[in-house]
């Protein structure tokens, strides 16, 4: 992963609830996005809603300060 990118994980996954700021710290700004779903499985609709659309810019480095 590159800094300032995100990982999609189940909302009850260990990395989502127990690691607090570790992914961001060790990943250089990486964020974890928790998605809902029954029995630890991400729902298709939640995955599609969490996936960025092509209209949203994807930054490979921190967004410029304004």
N, C-alpha and C positions, 0 to 999 in steps of 0.2 A: 504494500500500500504506500501511496505517496502522502506526504503531509496534507492535511485539510481535505482528505477524502473521507468517505463514510463506509461503514460496514452495516448491512442490514442483518439483523438477528431477531430471534423470537424475543418477545418482551419479558419472558421469564428465564431466558438463557443466563447462564452463569456470568458471561462477559457483560451482559446488560445490567444485571442487578448487583453483582458482587465486586466487580473490578473498579467501581467508581471512576476515578480519573486516570487509571493506569493506561488504558488504550490511548488516550489523548497525550499523556506524558511521554510514554515510550514510542508512540507512533507519530510524534511531532505535530500534533493537532488533529489526529484521527478522531472521528466521532463514531459512536455506535448508535444506530437508530433501532429502537425496539418496535417490532410489529406484532399485532395480535394473531391468535389462532388457537384452536382447541388441541389439547394433548401435545403441546410442544411443537406443533406444525404450523407454519405461517400460512395464513389464508391467502388464496390467490388474489382476491380483491385488495387485500392489504398490501401485498407485494407490488401489485400494479400501481396502487396509490403512492407507495413509498419510492417507487422508481422515478427518477427525474425525467421529465419530458424533454424532448429535444429543444424546446424553447428556453429551458433553463440553462444558463451558461455553466459549464463545468470548469472550475478553476484548477489548474495544475500547480498553482502556487497561491499564497494568500491573496485575497482580493485587494486591489489597490485602495489605499486610504483616501478618503475624500475630505 
